[in-house]
Amino acid sequence: MAAAPAPRPRTSTREPEELARRLTAWLDGRLPGARVSGVRVPASNGMSSETLLFDIEHPDTPVRACTLRLAADPAAHAVFPGSRPTPTG
């Protein structure tokens, strides 16, 4: 009998509500009055990056669906343990 597959490690330690707050603050400097809503992380997120889906609402423009790809959170599970990048500069 085949062994059950190992559970997938959690790949994100980021909270969608906190990301929405930070994105709204960033967006307000570029499009005053805009806000981010409906922040969600798809179930099929990758191991080496994170995908974030959200909408931008603004009084003067239609709602826009957006996708943001983020570098993997250093606090999340490492794809290749011991392979964390070293800072340069």
C-alpha positions as CSV (number, residue, x, y, z in Angstrom):
1,M,0.0,0.0,0.0
2,A,1.4,3.5,-0.9
3,A,2.2,5.9,1.8
4,A,0.0,9.0,2.2
5,P,1.5,12.1,0.7
6,A,3.3,14.4,3.2
7,P,1.3,17.5,4.2
8,R,2.3,20.6,2.3
9,P,4.2,23.1,4.5
10,R,2.7,26.5,5.2
11,T,4.3,28.8,2.7
12,S,3.1,32.1,4.1
13,T,3.4,33.8,7.4
14,R,1.8,37.0,6.2
15,E,-1.7,38.1,7.3
16,P,-4.0,39.3,4.5
17,E,-5.6,42.0,6.6
18,E,-2.1,43.5,7.4
19,L,-1.2,43.3,3.7
20,A,-4.4,45.1,2.8
21,R,-3.6,47.9,5.3
22,R,-0.1,48.3,4.0
23,L,-1.1,48.2,0.3
24,T,-3.8,50.8,1.0
25,A,-1.3,53.1,2.6
26,W,1.2,52.7,-0.3
27,L,-1.6,53.1,-2.9
28,D,-2.9,56.3,-1.2
29,G,0.3,58.1,-2.0
30,R,-0.1,57.3,-5.7
31,L,-3.9,57.3,-6.1
32,P,-5.5,59.3,-3.3
33,G,-8.8,57.9,-2.1
34,A,-8.1,54.4,-3.3
35,R,-8.3,51.5,-1.0
36,V,-7.5,47.8,-1.2
37,S,-10.3,45.2,-0.5
38,G,-10.9,41.5,-0.9
39,V,-7.4,40.5,-0.2
40,R,-7.0,36.7,-0.6
41,V,-4.3,34.2,-1.0
42,P,-5.0,31.4,-3.6
43,A,-4.9,27.9,-2.3
44,S,-2.3,27.0,-5.0
45,N,0.4,29.4,-3.9
46,G,3.9,28.4,-4.8
47,M,6.8,27.6,-2.5
48,S,9.3,30.1,-3.8
49,S,7.0,33.1,-4.0
50,E,3.6,34.2,-2.8
51,T,0.6,35.4,-4.9
52,L,-1.8,37.9,-3.5
53,L,-5.2,38.7,-5.1
54,F,-7.0,41.9,-4.3
55,D,-9.3,44.6,-5.7
56,I,-8.6,48.3,-5.8
57,E,-11.6,50.5,-5.2
58,H,-11.6,54.2,-6.0
59,P,-14.4,56.8,-6.3
60,D,-13.4,57.9,-9.8
61,T,-12.5,54.6,-11.4
62,P,-14.1,51.2,-11.7
63,V,-13.0,48.4,-9.3
64,R,-9.9,46.7,-10.6
65,A,-8.9,43.1,-9.9
66,C,-5.1,42.9,-9.2
67,T,-2.5,40.2,-8.7
68,L,0.7,40.8,-6.8
69,R,3.6,38.4,-6.6
70,L,5.8,38.7,-3.5
71,A,9.2,37.2,-2.7
72,A,8.9,34.4,-0.3
73,D,8.7,35.5,3.3
74,P,12.0,34.7,5.0
75,A,10.0,33.5,8.1
76,A,8.2,30.9,6.0
77,H,9.3,27.3,5.2
78,A,12.5,27.2,3.1
79,V,12.2,25.4,-0.2
80,F,15.8,24.3,0.1
81,P,16.9,24.5,3.8
82,G,20.2,26.3,4.2
83,S,19.8,28.2,0.9
84,R,18.7,31.5,2.3
85,P,20.2,34.4,0.2
86,T,23.0,36.4,1.8
87,P,22.7,40.2,1.6
88,T,25.0,41.9,-0.8
89,G,26.1,45.5,-1.0
